[in-house]
Amino acid sequence: MGVDIGGTFTDLVFTNADQHLDKLKVPSTPDDYSRAIVSGIEKYLSQKNIDGESVDEIVHATTVATNAILERKGARTGLITTKGFRDVLELRRIRIPFSYDLNWQKPAPLVDRFLRCEVNERVDAAGNISTPLDKSSLHDAIQRLRDASVTSVAVCLLHSYMNRSHEQEIGETIRNELPDVYVSLSHEVLPEIKEFERTSTTVVNAYVAPLIGHYLDELRENLKRLSVSAPILVMQSNGGLIPSVTASKQPVTIIESGPAAGVIAAAEVARKGNYPNVITLDMGGTTTKASIIEQGEILRAGEYEVGSPISVSSRLVRGNGYLLRIPVVDISEVGAGGGSIAQVDTAGAVRVGPHSAGADPGPACYGFGNQYPTVTDANLVLGYLNPDSLAGGALKINPSLAEAAVSEHIAKPTGLDVLEAAHGVYTIANSNMVRAIKSVSVERGRDPAEFVLMAFGGAGPLHACDVAQSLNITTVIVPPAPGLFSAFGLLEAQVEHHTIRSVVMPTDKLQIPLLQSVFEQMNIEVISRAKQEGFDESSVHCSAFMDIRYLGQSSEITIPLTDFAIDHNLITEATASFEKEFERTYGHRGSSTVFEIVNCRMLARVSREVAHDHAWDYQDTNPAENNSARKIVIDPQTGPINTKIVTRTQLSAEPLSGPIIVEEYDSTTLVPPGWTVHIGKNWNMIINLAVT
């Protein structure tokens, strides 16, 4: 079972012994997300007359950690750090997201200043102890945290990535004196240079750990009621899976698990469809995510910000969230989902998002009490959505409520008619998506026109063609079950373990034996982790990487190595790859011929084959009649146009010209005039811009 929690719906995908794929959508339950999971699994088992003991594995992507940060509902957290460095967390880096906003304020630290405690100790940059750990200052710090009733403690000492002895001693002391408090040690979370990044990542880990641990424990207990005792794997932000027990210990790795699953699924579909270069567009109920697949490889980054209303991968647009220095699938995220609220600001401009109506109360058309228009309401007014229901009839909707919301809150304040107002909301939402795509393509030195766009999520296929045309993209792919595509990606993912070591070594002073020793130690470590989790060593495949920069710079690029038997030829090959990637990203090469190896990385991937035949249940809950049609609005100036309504099963390999609406259980696709649509390999819907 693949289970993906979204802001509006919880999606479930199942593969059975016959390798057939099934799907189910249930409304999310924000007060307790596990309730939707358990009710969805219970409903499916009942429908198929399957015993809970027959479930072999559950793979889960969750937004619980992200929401805890966004809503500031994590654990009461304390920080212990080296004397003189308590304010690193607040000073941050000199990055602000809005260059000309004089009133902008940085996010409040997740640890209040009086809970940031100093201990007298010091380790130098080479790992030598210059000041021994003062036990008295440590006990004073622990007493302060005890008096403040903290439930989690982060420990981050200066240069502990080079010498972890003081952190280990502090961690052991806290566990003895505060046995019920969760402890997060920076050398375990991120043994890497850069004190702010390491502190921020360790604090976020501590902040969400008790909540994630409790959530996963509750999920296991609730599943036992269904006689389901199968192991639970959790998607990491890097696109790999880890057992739930590991996720409870290091939840910082699963902050962006849901969006990563969609990219994993897209990479699999792209590989089987022979599309090497793909930009993904994942539009759900709350946000839209964009990422890139190039030459069949997922683009990854070494850090990410969480808790920002708009999260983009650009290094230049930073400072509005909490920095995580972890391997992540390179994803840009904007607050433009189906439930994103549209409103007119004080200057009279229409804004869409980042606030969302979510699952409760949801868009105005749901009739659950929301009076404000959302992107879904605008799409309904324009005729793009089925006027009776969504999710195969499971969710009844009311078009009159959508029209009233658009009229009252957009049309009247702007002096537009209702159709113009709804189309304006649609257009603004699309422009937000274009921005997200540009941040992972144009800002990375890639031309979107050289890629195809793969659209999924419940709302993505409705907006894909307009977004593609804005970027000069001529082909759009809508995979099967697009509204549950991220859940499908969970079935495609592999178990992964990452580890890192900082070395900071200029290439004109290479220490080959030291580099070789570091990689060998990391190789042993990641294989050991996999074996401890019950995986056979023969199923573990390891890959090596280096973070390289020009000597004198402060930012590096991660470069894959062809081997981790280190020699001078391998380093020369790696630095050549670095220069090529640097030029592609920044448009030029540096004048220096000396490079610096900053970090060594190791990735262990465990083979995990989930057999399926890509055969989905295409029996339409409400099949469109052969002559079904309704009027939709592509351009308010020309007015409504009659448009044929079909299902995916009614399409063929023969291209049909738009306008066409394709309705499915989990999503709706808009094929505008000037575009054609046909069915390709594995039931992918291929939409092409017509040649003029």
HUJO-V688469 format. One record per backbone hydrogen bond with DSSP energy under -0.5 kcal/mol. CO is the residue of the C=O (numbers start at 1). NH is the residue of the N-H. Records with the same first field share a line. If there is no record, write none. Layout:
CO: NH ; NH
This chain:
1: 3 ; 59
2: 13
3: 61
4: 6 ; 11
7: 359
8: 28
9: 6 ; 11
10: 26
11: 4
12: 24
13: 2
14: 22
16: 19
19: 613
20: 16
21: 617
22: 14
24: 12
26: 10
28: 30
29: 32
32: 35 ; 36
33: 36 ; 37
34: 38
35: 39
36: 40
37: 41
38: 42
39: 43
40: 44
41: 45
42: 46
43: 47
44: 48
45: 49 ; 50
46: 49
51: 54
52: 55
56: 231
58: 233
59: 3
60: 235
61: 5
62: 257
63: 67
64: 68
65: 69
66: 70
67: 71
68: 73 ; 74
69: 72
75: 77
76: 151 ; 152
78: 154
79: 117
80: 156
81: 119
82: 85
85: 88
87: 90 ; 91
88: 92
93: 95
97: 99
98: 101
100: 102
101: 104
112: 115
113: 116
115: 79 ; 117
117: 81
119: 83 ; 121
120: 134
122: 130 ; 131
124: 127
128: 124 ; 130
131: 122
133: 135
134: 138
135: 139
136: 140
137: 141
138: 142
139: 143
140: 144
141: 145
142: 146
143: 147
144: 148
145: 150
146: 149
151: 182
152: 78
153: 184
154: 80
155: 186
156: 82
157: 160
159: 162 ; 163
164: 168
165: 169
166: 170
167: 171
168: 172
169: 173
170: 174
171: 175
172: 176
173: 177
174: 178
178: 181
182: 153
183: 185
184: 155
185: 188 ; 189
186: 190
190: 192
191: 502
194: 198
195: 199
196: 200
197: 201
198: 202
199: 203
200: 204
201: 205
202: 206
203: 207
204: 208
205: 209
206: 210
207: 75
208: 212
209: 213
210: 214
211: 215
212: 216
213: 217
214: 218
215: 219
216: 220
217: 221
218: 222
219: 223
220: 224
221: 225
222: 225
223: 226 ; 228
224: 227
227: 229
231: 58 ; 233
232: 244
233: 60
234: 242
236: 239
237: 329
240: 236
241: 496
242: 234
243: 246 ; 247
244: 248
245: 249
246: 250
250: 253
251: 254
252: 255
253: 237
254: 257
256: 260
257: 261
258: 262
259: 263
260: 264
261: 265
262: 266
263: 267
264: 268
265: 269
266: 270
267: 271
268: 272
269: 273
270: 274 ; 275
271: 274
274: 276
276: 278 ; 296
277: 452
278: 293
279: 454
280: 291
281: 283 ; 456
282: 284 ; 289
283: 459 ; 460
284: 338
285: 339
286: 337
287: 284
288: 334
289: 282
290: 332
291: 280
292: 299
293: 278
294: 297
297: 294
299: 330
301: 328
304: 324
306: 322
310: 312
311: 333
314: 317
316: 318
319: 107
321: 323
322: 306
324: 304 ; 326
328: 301
329: 331
332: 290
333: 311
334: 288 ; 336
337: 340
338: 376
339: 357
340: 375
341: 353
343: 345 ; 351
345: 348
349: 345
351: 343
355: 341
357: 362
363: 366
364: 367
365: 398
372: 364
373: 342
374: 378
375: 379
376: 380
377: 381
378: 382
379: 384 ; 385
380: 383
382: 633
387: 399
388: 397
390: 393 ; 395
391: 394
394: 396
395: 390
398: 401 ; 402
399: 403
400: 404
401: 405
402: 406
403: 407
404: 408
405: 409
406: 410 ; 411
407: 412
410: 414
411: 415 ; 416
417: 421
418: 422
419: 423
420: 424
421: 425
422: 426
423: 427
424: 428
425: 429
426: 430
427: 431
428: 432
429: 433
430: 434
431: 435
432: 436
433: 437
434: 438
435: 439
436: 440
437: 440 ; 441
438: 443
441: 444 ; 446
442: 445
446: 448
447: 450
448: 451
452: 279 ; 454
453: 455 ; 477
454: 281
456: 283
457: 461
458: 668
459: 462 ; 463
460: 463 ; 464
461: 670
463: 467
464: 468
465: 469
466: 470
467: 471
468: 471 ; 473
469: 472
474: 689
475: 453
476: 687
477: 455 ; 479
478: 685
479: 482
481: 484
482: 457 ; 485
484: 488
485: 489
486: 490
487: 491
488: 491 ; 492
489: 493
494: 241
495: 606
497: 604
499: 602
501: 600
505: 597
506: 509
507: 510
511: 515
512: 516
513: 517
514: 518
515: 519
516: 520
517: 521
518: 522
519: 523
520: 524
521: 525
522: 526
523: 527
524: 528
525: 529
526: 530
527: 531
528: 532
529: 533
530: 535
531: 534
536: 539
537: 540
539: 541 ; 607
541: 605
543: 603
544: 561
545: 601
546: 548 ; 559
547: 598 ; 599
548: 557
549: 596
550: 553
557: 548
559: 546
564: 566
567: 571
568: 572
569: 573
570: 574
571: 575
572: 576
573: 577
574: 578
575: 579
576: 580
577: 581
578: 582
579: 583
580: 584
581: 585
582: 586
583: 587
594: 551
595: 507
596: 549 ; 598
597: 505
598: 503 ; 504
599: 547
600: 501
601: 545
602: 499
603: 543 ; 605
604: 497
605: 541 ; 607
606: 495
608: 610
609: 611
614: 616
615: 21
616: 618
618: 620
620: 623
625: 628
628: 645
630: 643
632: 634 ; 641
635: 638 ; 639
641: 632
643: 630
644: 646 ; 661
646: 663
647: 650
648: 651
652: 679
653: 655
654: 652
656: 677
659: 644
660: 671
661: 646 ; 663
662: 669
667: 664
669: 662 ; 671
670: 672
671: 659 ; 660
672: 675
674: 690
675: 658
676: 688
677: 656
678: 686
680: 683
681: 684
684: 680 ; 686
685: 478 ; 687
686: 678 ; 688
687: 476
688: 676
